Amino acid sequence: MAKNYSSKINRIRTFALSLIFIGFIIMYVGIFFRQSPLAMTLFMLLGFLCIIASTVVYFWIGMLSTKAVQVICPSCEKPTKMLGRVDMCMHCKEPLTLDQNLEGKDFDEKYNKKK
Ligand SMILES: [Zn+2]
């Protein structure tokens, strides 16, 4: 996988990775219900669904990364990718914005939401 994704993409990737772990844990718990085939099947199915969801999220990251804008951070002068109107530099956590109206304002996730 390509590196240098924005902090937002990194966060989504962490979420996808944890989904895989949760899926495996649920499947593992299912082993303790061997006496009840119904419960075991349910746990296995639930764990499998988590892993499927994680795959979907990974696919979504791929889509998002093509939309990310590459910018040079004004603070550390390293290239970083940003998503949406505001994002953080992935090297120095400097808040970045593409919107001139928001320049100088405090970093706020809500600027990304559509009104
Ligand atoms: Zn930076």
Boltz pocket constraint, residues with backbone or C-beta under 6 A from the ligand:
constraints:
  - pocket:
      binder: B
      contacts: [[A, 73], [A, 74], [A, 75], [A, 76], [A, 77], [A, 78], [A, 89], [A, 90], [A, 91], [A, 92], [A, 93], [A, 94]]
      max_distance: 6.0
